[in-house]
Amino acid sequence: MLNHARPVCFVATADAGAARAFYEGRLGLALIEDNGYALVFDANGTALRVQRVEAVAPHAYTALGWEVDDLAASVRALVARGVPMLRFPGLPQDADGIWTTPDGARVAWFHDPDGNTLSITQQSAA
C-alpha cells in the first residue's frame, strides 16, 4: 500500500531558531516552510519535518541519517562547518570518528542542537 508513497522524516526541536541555523546553515538543507508547527526542509527530495515541541527527549540511537558517496569528505566538510563527530566508548572509530562495520560500510555520527543523533554512512563497495 505505501510502497509507492513518498516518506517524510521527523525529528523534534525545542529551539526552532537553533534548529533552523543547524539544518539550513550547517547541513545546507533548503527551508521549504516554517508553519509554526514545524520547520520543513528539503532533504534531497524528501521532506524533513523538524517538529516544534516543548521539550525533546533524544533517543540513545540514530534518529536520522544520510547515505553519502565519500564519507571522509563529508565528515571533513561537516567538521569545517562546526559540526563535531561523536565518539562512542568501546566502538573502534578512526581519527575522524568513523566506524567501519563488519560488512565494510562506514558510519559517523553527530548531534543536532537538541541532542538528536544523526548519521552519515558510506556503503561498502563489495
N, C-alpha and C positions, 0 to 999 in steps of 0.2 A: 504494500500500500504506500509506504513512504519512500520506497526505493527511488522514486523519480522526483521527490520533493527536495528543495534546497535546505540544507541545515542552517541554523542560526546558533552562534556561540554566545554564551553568557558568562560573565564574571560580575562581581559586585564591587562597589566603591562607597565609602563613607565621605569621601572628599573628591567631588567631581572635578574641581579645578586641578588638583594634583593628578587625577586620573587622565584628564584631557592632556595636560602637559606631557605626561609619560607616553600614552598611546599615540598621540599625534606628534609630539615633539621629539621624543626619544626613539620610538619604534617606527615612526614615519607613516602611520596609518592615516588615511583621509577621514575626517569627520564628515559624516553624512547628515546627521541630525542630532540636535540636542532638544529633546521634547519635554524636559522637566522630570521625566521618569527615568531616562537612560540617555547616555551618550551612545550614539550608534556610529561605528566605524566600518569602513570597507576593508576587509581583510582578504584582499585578492579575490573579490567576488563573493565572499561570504560575509554576512552581516555579523559583526561583533557588538553585542549589546552590553555595555557596562552599566549595570543597573544601579540606581541611586538607592542606598539603604542607610539606616541609621547607624548600624554597626556591622562590620564584616568579621566573620569567623572563618579565617583562612583554613583550608584543608592541609593535611600533612602530605598531600600528594599533588601531582601536577593537575592544574585546573584547565590549562590551555597550552597548546604547543603549535609550532610551525615546523614543517619539513623544509630543509634548505639543501642546496647543492654543494655548498662549501662551508662546512661548519666552522672551521678555523677562521675564515674571513668574516663570517657573521659574528662570531664571538668578539673578534678584534673591533669590528665596527660598533657593536653594542657597548663594549667597554669604553671606546673612544667617545661615545655619547653619554657616558656617565652611568652605564648600567653594569654593575658588578655581577660576576657569575657567583653562584652559590657553591659551597663546598660541603660535602656530607661525610662525617666521620665514618671510617670503615669502607668507604667506596673509593676504589683506586681511580683518581682523576689526575690528569696531566697538569702541567704548569698553568694552562689556560682554564682549568676547571672542567675539562672534557672527559667524560667517561666512555669507554668502549665496551659495549655489551658483548656477551658471549657469542652472539651471531655476527658481530662486526659492525653493527650500527654505532654511531657516536652521538652522544647527547650532552647538552649543557643546560643548566637551569639558572633562573634569575627570578627575583620578586618584582611585582608591581608595587606602587606606593601603599596599597592596602595589605600587602603580605601574601597575595595570591601567588602561587608558584607557577611560573611559566617556563616553557622549554623550547629549545630548538634542537632538531635532530637531522642527522645526515644518515640515510640508509646505507647499508654496506653494498659494495659493488657486486658482490657474489650473489 
